[in-house]
Amino acid sequence: MKPIQFVHLTDTHMNAPDTEGPFAKLQLAEKVKHVFGHIQQSGLRPSFLLITGDLSHEGDTADYAYIRKLLDEGSETIGAPVYVVLGNHDHRSPFREGYLGETASEEPYYYTHMIDGLRLIGLNSQVPGAHNGTIDDRQLAWLAEQLRTPASRGTIVAVHHPLLTINGMPGDHSLTNRDALMDVLAGTDVIGMMAGHVHSNNVGTFRGILSVAAAGTAFGGELADAEHFRMFDACSYNVVTVDQDGVAVSTVTLPTSNAEFFRFPLKALAEQH
C-alpha cells in the first residue's frame, strides 16, 4: 500500500501586515510563505498540510481573513489542502468570521476528514483566557462516536496542547484532561497525536500512542537558565509518513538567525494565557 505523507506545522502566530504589536513586527507570516515554497521546491507531494494551533497571535477578523488568503495560496502552491485547529492565542469568533466566513460564534471548532483512507480528526483544546487546554465533554463524546468505525489507514488526532510532559514547560501549560482523552482513544485505530504549543520538537508515546509536539514556524522556545525562558528565531516543519510499518516523523529545519527575541522569568511564563 502506498505511503501517505503529510506536513505538520504549528504555532505560526501570524497577523496581517498592518497589525501592530511585539510579534507582528517580526513578520511571522513570511516564514509560513517560505515553508510553502520550501515544500514545493523539495519535490514533496503531501496529501495535506496540518497546522495545530496558534494560527494568529491574538488575531482579529482581519488577521484571520489574511491568514485564510495566505493559506489558500499556499495550498495551491503545494497542491494539497490545509487543515487547522485552534490554539490558546486564537480567538473563536474572529476565526469563524475571518477564516471560515461564518457568523461569529464562541462554539469550539472541531471536525473529521478522510484523506486516502487516513482519518484526520481536529479537536479544540483551547480554553478562552487560559494558557492550558481541555477537551470538553461534548467533544469527547463526539470523538468516541467517530472512533466507533475504524478508518482503513488509521486516525491522526490534531490538538494544540500536547499530551507529553515537556522539559522546561510549566505543567499547567499542558492538556489538563489527557487521561480522559486517552480513555477515549484506548483500543481505537488512532495511530498518532499531533500537537504544538511548546515551541520545541518533542516525540514520544503516551499510553502507547505516538505523541508529537512540534516546534513550529514562528520561534523556538527553551530554558535559558534555571529561572528564565527564551524565545529565539527558528522555523521548522515536520513531515509525517504513514505506511504499513507504522508512523515516522522527520523534522525539516530552515535556516534562521537564531537571534533571541524575548527572555523572561519562568514565573511570567506561568502567568501567560
C-alpha positions as a LaTeX table, in Angstrom:
\begin{tabular}{lrrr}
\hline
Residue & $x$ (\AA) & $y$ (\AA) & $z$ (\AA) \\
\hline
Met1 & 0.00 & 0.00 & 0.00 \\
Lys2 & 1.38 & 3.41 & $-0.98$ \\
Pro3 & 2.56 & 5.52 & 2.00 \\
Ile4 & 0.67 & 8.66 & 2.94 \\
Gln5 & 2.69 & 11.76 & 3.78 \\
Phe6 & 1.51 & 14.98 & 5.32 \\
Val7 & 3.20 & 18.14 & 6.59 \\
His8 & 2.74 & 19.23 & 10.20 \\
Leu9 & 3.17 & 22.93 & 11.03 \\
Thr10 & 2.27 & 24.60 & 14.27 \\
Asp11 & 2.34 & 27.90 & 16.16 \\
Thr12 & 2.55 & 30.21 & 13.18 \\
His13 & 1.47 & 33.29 & 15.22 \\
Met14 & 0.59 & 35.23 & 12.06 \\
Asn15 & $-1.01$ & 38.66 & 11.75 \\
Ala16 & $-1.98$ & 40.84 & 8.81 \\
Pro17 & 0.87 & 43.09 & 7.58 \\
Asp18 & $-0.57$ & 46.31 & 9.07 \\
Thr19 & $-1.05$ & 44.85 & 12.56 \\
Glu20 & 0.82 & 46.44 & 15.46 \\
Gly21 & 2.35 & 44.56 & 18.35 \\
Pro22 & 5.58 & 42.87 & 19.54 \\
Phe23 & 5.03 & 39.73 & 17.46 \\
Ala24 & 3.52 & 41.45 & 14.42 \\
Lys25 & 6.76 & 43.35 & 13.80 \\
Leu26 & 8.56 & 40.01 & 13.36 \\
Gln27 & 6.56 & 39.36 & 10.13 \\
Leu28 & 5.95 & 35.74 & 11.05 \\
Ala29 & 3.63 & 35.19 & 8.09 \\
Glu30 & 6.69 & 35.44 & 5.84 \\
Lys31 & 8.06 & 32.32 & 7.49 \\
Val32 & 4.93 & 30.38 & 6.57 \\
Lys33 & 5.21 & 31.56 & 2.97 \\
His34 & 8.80 & 30.35 & 3.00 \\
Val35 & 7.72 & 26.94 & 4.27 \\
Phe36 & 5.23 & 26.53 & 1.42 \\
Gly37 & 7.93 & 27.48 & $-1.06$ \\
His38 & 10.39 & 25.06 & 0.51 \\
Ile39 & 7.88 & 22.20 & 0.36 \\
Gln40 & 7.26 & 22.89 & $-3.32$ \\
Gln41 & 10.96 & 23.11 & $-4.17$ \\
Ser42 & 11.75 & 19.92 & $-2.23$ \\
Gly43 & 9.54 & 17.87 & $-4.51$ \\
Leu44 & 7.47 & 16.63 & $-1.58$ \\
Arg45 & 3.87 & 15.97 & $-2.55$ \\
Pro46 & 1.95 & 15.79 & 0.73 \\
Ser47 & $-1.64$ & 14.59 & 0.89 \\
Phe48 & $-2.44$ & 17.53 & 3.19 \\
Leu49 & $-0.87$ & 20.12 & 5.47 \\
Leu50 & $-1.90$ & 20.42 & 9.12 \\
Ile51 & $-1.43$ & 23.41 & 11.45 \\
Thr52 & $-2.00$ & 22.61 & 15.12 \\
Gly53 & $-3.00$ & 25.96 & 16.54 \\
Asp54 & $-1.89$ & 29.47 & 17.39 \\
Leu55 & $-2.57$ & 30.42 & 13.80 \\
Ser56 & $-2.51$ & 34.04 & 14.87 \\
His57 & $-1.11$ & 35.97 & 17.79 \\
Glu58 & $-4.23$ & 37.46 & 19.37 \\
Gly59 & $-5.77$ & 37.89 & 15.91 \\
Asp60 & $-8.88$ & 39.81 & 14.92 \\
Thr61 & $-11.21$ & 39.18 & 11.98 \\
Ala62 & $-8.92$ & 40.99 & 9.53 \\
Asp63 & $-5.96$ & 38.89 & 10.66 \\
Tyr64 & $-7.84$ & 35.64 & 10.08 \\
Ala65 & $-9.04$ & 36.79 & 6.67 \\
Tyr66 & $-5.41$ & 37.48 & 5.75 \\
Ile67 & $-4.32$ & 34.09 & 7.13 \\
Arg68 & $-7.01$ & 32.32 & 5.09 \\
Lys69 & $-5.84$ & 34.05 & 1.92 \\
Leu70 & $-2.22$ & 33.15 & 2.64 \\
Leu71 & $-3.04$ & 29.51 & 3.39 \\
Asp72 & $-5.26$ & 29.20 & 0.32 \\
Glu73 & $-2.37$ & 30.46 & $-1.80$ \\
Gly74 & $-0.03$ & 28.04 & $-0.04$ \\
Ser75 & $-2.44$ & 25.19 & $-0.63$ \\
Glu76 & $-2.39$ & 25.95 & $-4.33$ \\
Thr77 & 1.42 & 26.12 & $-4.28$ \\
Ile78 & 1.85 & 22.62 & $-2.85$ \\
Gly79 & $-1.27$ & 21.10 & $-4.41$ \\
Ala80 & $-2.74$ & 19.91 & $-1.11$ \\
Pro81 & $-5.49$ & 21.04 & 1.29 \\
Val82 & $-4.69$ & 22.80 & 4.55 \\
Tyr83 & $-6.41$ & 21.85 & 7.81 \\
Val84 & $-6.12$ & 23.83 & 11.05 \\
Val85 & $-7.04$ & 23.64 & 14.72 \\
Leu86 & $-7.15$ & 26.48 & 17.25 \\
Gly87 & $-4.63$ & 27.26 & 19.99 \\
Asn88 & $-4.64$ & 29.34 & 23.15 \\
His89 & $-3.67$ & 32.53 & 21.27 \\
Asp90 & $-6.50$ & 32.12 & 18.76 \\
His91 & $-9.96$ & 33.67 & 19.14 \\
Arg92 & $-13.02$ & 31.70 & 18.08 \\
Ser93 & $-15.41$ & 34.41 & 16.87 \\
Pro94 & $-12.85$ & 36.31 & 14.75 \\
Phe95 & $-11.65$ & 32.95 & 13.36 \\
Arg96 & $-15.14$ & 31.93 & 12.35 \\
Glu97 & $-15.80$ & 35.30 & 10.73 \\
Gly98 & $-12.45$ & 35.95 & 9.07 \\
Tyr99 & $-11.19$ & 32.44 & 8.28 \\
Leu100 & $-14.36$ & 30.38 & 7.83 \\
Gly101 & $-16.63$ & 33.17 & 6.57 \\
Glu102 & $-19.25$ & 32.21 & 9.12 \\
Thr103 & $-21.29$ & 34.07 & 11.73 \\
Ala104 & $-19.28$ & 34.90 & 14.83 \\
Ser105 & $-19.57$ & 32.17 & 17.46 \\
Glu106 & $-17.70$ & 31.01 & 20.55 \\
Glu107 & $-18.52$ & 27.38 & 19.76 \\
Pro108 & $-15.43$ & 25.11 & 19.71 \\
Tyr109 & $-14.08$ & 24.24 & 16.26 \\
Tyr110 & $-13.62$ & 20.52 & 15.62 \\
Tyr111 & $-14.06$ & 18.22 & 12.60 \\
Thr112 & $-13.17$ & 15.00 & 10.83 \\
His113 & $-11.85$ & 14.46 & 7.29 \\
Met114 & $-10.92$ & 11.30 & 5.40 \\
Ile115 & $-7.83$ & 11.57 & 3.16 \\
Asp116 & $-6.86$ & 8.49 & 1.13 \\
Gly117 & $-8.13$ & 6.18 & 3.87 \\
Leu118 & $-6.39$ & 8.12 & 6.66 \\
Arg119 & $-8.80$ & 9.87 & 9.03 \\
Leu120 & $-7.85$ & 13.27 & 10.41 \\
Ile121 & $-9.70$ & 14.48 & 13.49 \\
Gly122 & $-9.18$ & 18.06 & 14.69 \\
Leu123 & $-10.10$ & 18.95 & 18.26 \\
Asn124 & $-10.40$ & 22.28 & 20.07 \\
Ser125 & $-8.38$ & 22.15 & 23.31 \\
Gln126 & $-8.42$ & 25.93 & 23.66 \\
Val127 & $-9.85$ & 27.37 & 26.89 \\
Pro128 & $-10.57$ & 31.08 & 26.27 \\
Gly129 & $-8.44$ & 33.23 & 28.54 \\
Ala130 & $-6.20$ & 30.35 & 29.71 \\
His131 & $-2.82$ & 29.01 & 28.62 \\
Asn132 & $-3.56$ & 25.37 & 29.35 \\
Gly133 & $-6.03$ & 23.25 & 27.38 \\
Thr134 & $-9.00$ & 20.94 & 27.89 \\
Ile135 & $-11.09$ & 18.76 & 25.58 \\
Asp136 & $-14.64$ & 19.40 & 26.73 \\
Asp137 & $-17.12$ & 16.60 & 27.43 \\
Arg138 & $-19.12$ & 17.27 & 24.26 \\
Gln139 & $-16.04$ & 16.83 & 22.10 \\
Leu140 & $-15.02$ & 13.68 & 23.98 \\
Ala141 & $-18.46$ & 12.15 & 23.37 \\
Trp142 & $-18.33$ & 13.16 & 19.69 \\
Leu143 & $-14.81$ & 11.73 & 19.37 \\
Ala144 & $-15.86$ & 8.42 & 20.88 \\
Glu145 & $-18.70$ & 8.19 & 18.36 \\
Gln146 & $-16.38$ & 8.92 & 15.43 \\
Leu147 & $-13.90$ & 6.27 & 16.51 \\
Arg148 & $-16.50$ & 3.53 & 16.72 \\
Thr149 & $-15.90$ & 2.97 & 13.00 \\
Pro150 & $-12.23$ & 2.34 & 12.13 \\
Ala151 & $-10.56$ & 4.00 & 9.13 \\
Ser152 & $-8.65$ & 1.78 & 6.72 \\
Arg153 & $-5.34$ & 3.63 & 7.29 \\
Gly154 & $-5.96$ & 4.64 & 10.90 \\
Thr155 & $-6.63$ & 8.00 & 12.54 \\
Ile156 & $-4.47$ & 11.03 & 13.29 \\
Val157 & $-5.79$ & 13.35 & 16.02 \\
Ala158 & $-4.75$ & 17.01 & 15.91 \\
Val159 & $-4.89$ & 19.22 & 19.00 \\
His160 & $-2.93$ & 22.25 & 20.16 \\
His161 & $-1.91$ & 21.22 & 23.68 \\
Pro162 & 0.41 & 18.21 & 23.90 \\
Leu163 & $-0.05$ & 15.00 & 25.85 \\
Leu164 & 3.65 & 14.77 & 26.63 \\
Thr165 & 5.31 & 16.27 & 29.67 \\
Ile166 & 7.77 & 18.82 & 28.26 \\
Asn167 & 11.05 & 19.66 & 29.97 \\
Gly168 & 11.13 & 23.31 & 30.98 \\
Met169 & 7.45 & 23.94 & 30.34 \\
Pro170 & 5.18 & 24.53 & 33.36 \\
Gly171 & 2.86 & 21.57 & 33.90 \\
Asp172 & $-0.20$ & 23.79 & 33.91 \\
His173 & 0.50 & 24.67 & 30.25 \\
Ser174 & $-0.44$ & 21.20 & 29.06 \\
Leu175 & $-3.67$ & 19.32 & 28.42 \\
Thr176 & $-5.48$ & 19.18 & 31.75 \\
Asn177 & $-7.57$ & 16.08 & 30.97 \\
Arg178 & $-5.17$ & 13.99 & 28.92 \\
Asp179 & $-6.15$ & 10.82 & 30.80 \\
Ala180 & $-9.82$ & 11.33 & 29.93 \\
Leu181 & $-8.83$ & 11.82 & 26.29 \\
Met182 & $-6.67$ & 8.70 & 26.29 \\
Asp183 & $-9.52$ & 6.70 & 27.82 \\
Val184 & $-11.50$ & 7.54 & 24.67 \\
Leu185 & $-8.57$ & 6.71 & 22.36 \\
Ala186 & $-7.65$ & 3.41 & 24.02 \\
Gly187 & $-8.30$ & 0.41 & 21.79 \\
Thr188 & $-9.20$ & 2.52 & 18.73 \\
Asp189 & $-7.45$ & 2.98 & 15.39 \\
Val190 & $-5.64$ & 6.18 & 16.48 \\
Ile191 & $-2.00$ & 5.94 & 15.35 \\
Gly192 & $-0.77$ & 9.40 & 16.29 \\
Met193 & $-1.45$ & 12.65 & 18.13 \\
Met194 & $-0.12$ & 15.87 & 16.59 \\
Ala195 & 0.22 & 18.99 & 18.77 \\
Gly196 & 2.23 & 22.17 & 19.24 \\
His197 & 2.17 & 24.91 & 21.89 \\
Val198 & 5.64 & 24.33 & 23.37 \\
His199 & 7.85 & 25.66 & 20.52 \\
Ser200 & 10.24 & 22.71 & 20.63 \\
Asn201 & 10.27 & 19.31 & 18.95 \\
Asn202 & 9.16 & 16.50 & 21.25 \\
Val203 & 8.32 & 13.00 & 20.03 \\
Gly204 & 7.33 & 10.14 & 22.32 \\
Thr205 & 4.49 & 7.87 & 23.33 \\
Phe206 & 1.73 & 8.39 & 25.84 \\
Arg207 & $-0.05$ & 5.22 & 26.92 \\
Gly208 & 1.26 & 3.52 & 23.79 \\
Ile209 & 0.19 & 6.15 & 21.21 \\
Leu210 & 2.70 & 8.24 & 19.26 \\
Ser211 & 2.56 & 11.83 & 20.51 \\
Val212 & 4.25 & 14.72 & 18.73 \\
Ala213 & 4.63 & 18.28 & 19.99 \\
Ala214 & 6.26 & 20.19 & 17.14 \\
Ala215 & 8.45 & 23.29 & 17.33 \\
Gly216 & 6.58 & 25.42 & 14.82 \\
Thr217 & 7.44 & 28.16 & 12.38 \\
Ala218 & 7.31 & 31.36 & 14.47 \\
Phe219 & 10.10 & 30.95 & 17.01 \\
Gly220 & 11.81 & 28.41 & 19.22 \\
Gly221 & 11.50 & 28.23 & 22.99 \\
Glu222 & 13.88 & 26.81 & 25.58 \\
Leu223 & 15.18 & 27.23 & 29.10 \\
Ala224 & 17.85 & 29.92 & 29.17 \\
Asp225 & 18.79 & 29.02 & 32.74 \\
Ala226 & 17.10 & 27.70 & 35.85 \\
Glu227 & 14.90 & 30.78 & 36.18 \\
His228 & 14.42 & 32.14 & 32.66 \\
Phe229 & 12.83 & 31.10 & 29.36 \\
Arg230 & 13.94 & 32.47 & 25.99 \\
Met231 & 12.26 & 32.76 & 22.58 \\
Phe232 & 14.55 & 32.84 & 19.57 \\
Asp233 & 14.43 & 32.97 & 15.79 \\
Ala234 & 13.68 & 29.48 & 14.48 \\
Cys235 & 11.50 & 27.82 & 11.84 \\
Ser236 & 10.78 & 24.17 & 11.16 \\
Tyr237 & 8.13 & 21.76 & 9.98 \\
Asn238 & 7.60 & 18.03 & 10.28 \\
Val239 & 6.95 & 15.51 & 7.53 \\
Val240 & 4.83 & 12.61 & 8.78 \\
Thr241 & 4.79 & 9.33 & 6.84 \\
Val242 & 2.15 & 6.68 & 7.43 \\
Asp243 & 2.78 & 3.26 & 5.88 \\
Gln244 & 2.18 & $-0.40$ & 6.63 \\
Asp245 & 5.02 & $-0.43$ & 9.15 \\
Gly246 & 3.77 & 2.49 & 11.25 \\
Val247 & 4.30 & 6.24 & 11.53 \\
Ala248 & 7.57 & 8.13 & 11.01 \\
Val249 & 8.26 & 11.80 & 11.80 \\
Ser250 & 11.06 & 13.76 & 10.12 \\
Thr251 & 11.89 & 17.38 & 11.03 \\
Val252 & 12.92 & 19.91 & 8.40 \\
Thr253 & 14.73 & 22.92 & 9.89 \\
Leu254 & 15.00 & 26.07 & 7.79 \\
Pro255 & 17.91 & 28.50 & 8.19 \\
Thr256 & 17.32 & 31.43 & 10.54 \\
Ser257 & 19.45 & 33.90 & 12.50 \\
Asn258 & 18.87 & 32.14 & 15.85 \\
Ala259 & 18.69 & 35.64 & 17.35 \\
Glu260 & 16.96 & 35.96 & 20.71 \\
Phe261 & 13.56 & 37.64 & 20.51 \\
Phe262 & 12.49 & 37.69 & 24.15 \\
Arg263 & 13.70 & 36.47 & 27.53 \\
Phe264 & 11.60 & 36.45 & 30.69 \\
Pro265 & 11.32 & 34.75 & 34.11 \\
Leu266 & 9.69 & 31.33 & 34.19 \\
Lys267 & 7.13 & 32.65 & 36.65 \\
Ala268 & 6.00 & 35.12 & 33.95 \\
Leu269 & 5.53 & 32.20 & 31.54 \\
Ala270 & 3.27 & 30.53 & 34.06 \\
Glu271 & 1.12 & 33.67 & 34.20 \\
Gln272 & 0.65 & 33.97 & 30.41 \\
His273 & $-2.52$ & 32.70 & 28.76 \\
\hline
\end{tabular}
